[in-house]
Amino acid sequence: MGLKSKILAALVAVLVVGAAVFAVLDRDFHFIGGNGQVVDDLISRNAAARGGIDAWRAVSTLRLAGEMDLGQELHVPYVLVQKRPGKMCLEFEFNEKKAVQCVDGKTGWKLLPFMGRAAPEPMTAAEMQEIAGTVDPEGLLLDSYERGFHVELVGHVSVDGRSTSKLQVTLPSDTVRWVYLDDETALEVKLEAMRKLRGKERLMETTYSDWGRVDGLLIPRRQETRYNGESESHFITVENISVNPPIDDQRFAMPASGNGGNTS
């Protein structure tokens, strides 16, 4: 895989998991699917482990900053901002040029100068589906019942020697994600999703580690993503976290020129 393709693969990973670290909190613990009470109990335990459901309900905006691995030992700083409802923007610099990918709540846009694209352009329908359900700070399961998500317990699986409960989340678009919760700590261990790589559907898995507490909320500070069958992985680290910083809606709008906006 060339460097440009690796960068695109890393971007997909960041956009998918940037919000998915919050994917197992549910406001009222409403679920559809089998094992409903068991799932309710798992989500309740996770909410408590992560700082409490009331604390997460109060999160309306989030800003994460750290380092992103683009492959071939190339590491760059990034900023990821999120705002309810449905807004997210990722920004990083490569070869002294700013790259941006944003969702404004309805549509998405991107600025990828390293791909020879000097002006912002809309995301494709396929790209929008890649990040479906993960643009808000709450992730996949908050308000899952109201959003029409189907959530069920698939079973119990060992992940790196830890017993985990595997949850399957089906979005209204029929997109499926799988979340693994540590049976002992109730924290997320892994997220799985199907993604296209070089034109083929591949399973992408992301693992979470280095959990830290910020304003009473527990957040993983390292996420590592790899495609099934690939030896190389990509990581992102979270070094700075701001909870509920002021973020104007204009931050997520596609600019008319190629300046790419600002997520700082």
C-alpha positions in Angstrom: 0.0 0.0 0.0 1.4 3.4 -1.0 1.8 6.2 1.5 -1.3 8.1 0.2 -3.4 5.0 0.5 -2.1 4.4 4.0 -2.9 8.0 5.0 -6.5 7.6 3.7 -6.8 4.3 5.7 -5.5 6.1 8.8 -8.1 8.9 8.3 -10.9 6.4 8.1 -9.7 4.8 11.3 -9.5 8.2 13.1 -12.9 9.3 11.9 -14.6 6.1 12.8 -13.0 5.7 16.3 -12.7 9.3 17.2 -16.2 9.3 18.6 -16.6 5.6 19.1 -14.7 5.7 22.4 -18.0 6.9 23.8 -20.0 4.2 22.1 -21.5 2.2 25.0 -23.4 4.9 27.0 -27.2 5.0 26.7 -29.3 7.8 28.2 -32.3 5.7 29.3 -31.0 2.2 28.7 -33.6 1.4 26.0 -32.5 -1.5 23.8 -34.1 -3.7 21.2 -32.9 -7.2 20.4 -32.2 -10.3 22.4 -30.8 -10.4 25.9 -32.3 -7.0 26.6 -31.8 -7.1 30.4 -28.3 -8.4 30.1 -27.4 -5.6 27.7 -29.0 -3.0 29.9 -26.8 -4.3 32.8 -23.7 -4.1 30.7 -24.4 -0.6 29.5 -25.2 0.5 33.1 -21.9 -0.9 34.4 -20.0 0.8 31.6 -21.7 4.1 32.2 -20.7 4.0 35.8 -17.1 2.9 35.0 -16.8 5.8 32.6 -17.8 8.5 35.0 -21.6 8.3 35.2 -24.4 8.7 32.7 -25.3 12.2 34.0 -21.8 13.4 33.4 -21.9 12.2 29.8 -25.3 13.7 29.2 -23.8 17.0 30.0 -21.1 16.7 27.2 -22.2 18.9 24.3 -18.8 19.5 22.7 -15.5 17.8 22.9 -12.0 18.7 21.6 -9.2 16.0 21.4 -5.7 16.7 20.3 -2.7 14.4 20.1 -0.6 12.5 17.6 -1.7 10.4 14.6 0.2 7.7 12.9 0.0 7.9 9.1 2.2 4.9 8.3 5.9 4.5 7.4 6.8 6.0 10.8 5.2 9.3 9.9 3.5 10.8 12.9 1.6 14.1 12.8 -0.3 16.2 15.3 -4.1 16.3 14.9 -7.1 18.1 16.3 -10.6 16.4 16.5 -13.6 18.5 17.5 -17.2 17.2 18.0 -20.5 19.0 18.7 -24.0 17.7 19.1 -25.9 17.1 17.0 -23.9 15.3 14.3 -20.9 17.6 13.9 -17.3 16.5 13.7 -14.1 17.9 12.2 -10.6 16.4 12.0 -7.6 18.5 11.0 -3.9 17.7 10.6 -0.9 19.0 8.7 1.1 16.9 6.2 3.9 18.3 4.0 3.2 21.7 5.5 -0.3 21.6 4.1 -3.5 21.4 6.1 -5.8 18.4 5.6 -9.4 18.5 6.9 -12.4 16.2 7.0 -15.7 17.5 8.5 -19.3 16.6 8.9 -21.7 19.5 9.5 -24.7 17.6 10.8 -26.2 16.8 7.4 -23.3 16.5 4.8 -19.6 16.1 4.9 -16.6 17.6 3.2 -12.9 17.1 2.9 -9.7 18.9 1.9 -6.9 16.6 1.0 -4.0 18.5 -0.5 -1.6 15.5 -0.2 -3.9 13.8 -2.8 -3.5 16.7 -5.2 -6.9 18.2 -4.2 -6.4 21.9 -3.6 -10.0 22.8 -2.9 -12.6 21.4 -0.4 -15.0 18.9 -1.9 -18.1 17.1 -0.6 -17.7 13.6 0.9 -19.2 10.8 -1.1 -22.2 8.8 0.1 -19.9 5.9 0.8 -17.6 8.1 2.9 -20.5 9.4 4.9 -21.7 5.9 5.6 -18.2 5.0 6.9 -18.6 7.4 9.8 -22.4 6.9 10.3 -23.4 6.9 14.0 -20.0 8.0 15.3 -19.9 11.8 14.8 -21.5 12.8 18.1 -19.6 12.7 21.4 -21.9 10.1 22.7 -21.1 7.6 20.0 -23.2 4.7 18.9 -25.5 3.8 21.8 -26.6 6.9 23.4 -30.3 7.4 22.4 -29.9 4.2 20.4 -33.6 3.3 20.7 -34.7 6.7 19.6 -32.3 6.6 16.6 -33.6 3.2 15.5 -30.4 1.3 16.3 -30.7 -2.4 16.9 -28.4 -3.5 19.7 -27.9 -7.0 21.0 -25.5 -9.2 22.9 -23.7 -11.6 20.5 -21.8 -13.6 23.1 -18.7 -13.7 25.3 -15.3 -13.7 23.6 -11.7 -13.7 24.9 -9.7 -10.7 23.6 -6.0 -10.6 24.5 -6.7 -12.9 27.4 -9.6 -10.9 28.8 -13.2 -12.1 28.9 -15.4 -9.7 27.0 -19.0 -9.2 26.1 -19.5 -8.7 22.4 -22.3 -6.2 21.4 -23.6 -5.9 17.9 -25.0 -2.5 16.8 -27.0 -2.3 13.6 -27.7 1.2 12.3 -30.7 2.2 10.3 -28.6 2.0 7.1 -27.9 -1.6 8.0 -24.3 -0.7 8.8 -23.0 -3.0 11.6 -20.5 -2.3 14.3 -19.3 -4.6 17.1 -18.2 -3.3 20.6 -16.4 -5.5 23.1 -16.7 -4.7 26.8 -14.3 -6.0 29.4 -16.4 -8.3 31.7 -14.3 -7.2 34.7 -13.9 -3.5 34.3 -16.9 -2.8 31.9 -14.6 -0.7 29.8 -14.4 -0.9 26.0 -11.7 -3.3 24.8 -12.2 -3.3 21.0 -14.4 -1.9 18.2 -14.9 -3.7 14.9 -16.3 -2.4 11.6 -16.3 -3.5 8.0 -14.4 -1.1 5.7 -13.4 -1.0 2.1 -9.7 -1.3 1.5 -8.4 -1.3 -2.1 -11.9 -2.0 -3.3 -12.5 -5.0 -1.0 -14.5 -5.3 2.2 -12.2 -5.8 5.2 -12.7 -6.1 8.9 -11.1 -3.2 10.7 -10.5 -3.5 14.5 -9.6 -0.8 17.0 -8.3 -1.5 20.5 -8.4 0.9 23.4 -5.8 1.5 26.2 -4.2 4.0 28.6 -7.5 5.1 30.1 -7.4 8.5 31.9 -9.8 10.6 33.8 -10.7 14.1 32.6 -13.4 16.2 34.4 -14.6 13.0 36.0 -14.9 11.2 32.6 -12.8 8.2 31.8 -11.4 8.3 28.2 -8.9 6.1 26.4 -5.7 8.0 25.5 -4.5 5.5 22.9 -6.4 3.8 20.1 -4.7 1.3 17.7 -6.3 0.3 14.5 -5.5 -2.5 12.0 -7.2 -4.3 9.1 -7.7 -8.0 9.5 -4.8 -9.8 7.8 -2.6 -6.7 7.8 0.5 -6.7 10.0 0.8 -2.9 10.1 -1.4 -0.9 12.5 -2.1 2.8 13.0 -2.5 4.6 16.3 -3.8 7.8 17.6 -2.9 9.2 21.0 -5.0 11.7 23.0 -2.8 14.1 24.8 -5.1 17.0 25.4 -8.9 16.9 26.1 -11.3 19.8 26.5 -14.8 19.1 27.6 -17.5 21.5 26.4 -15.3 24.1 24.8 -17.1 26.8 22.8 -17.3 25.7 19.2 -19.2 27.7 16.6 -21.3 25.8 14.1 -19.4 27.6 11.3 -16.4 25.6 12.2 -17.9 22.6 10.4 -19.2 24.3 7.3 -17.4 23.7 4.0 -15.5 26.9 3.0 -15.8 28.4 -0.4 -12.0 28.5 -0.9 -9.3 26.0 -0.1 -8.3 27.4 3.3 -9.9 24.4 5.0 -11.3 26.0 8.0 -9.9 25.9 11.5 -10.4 23.3 14.2 -7.9 24.7 16.7 
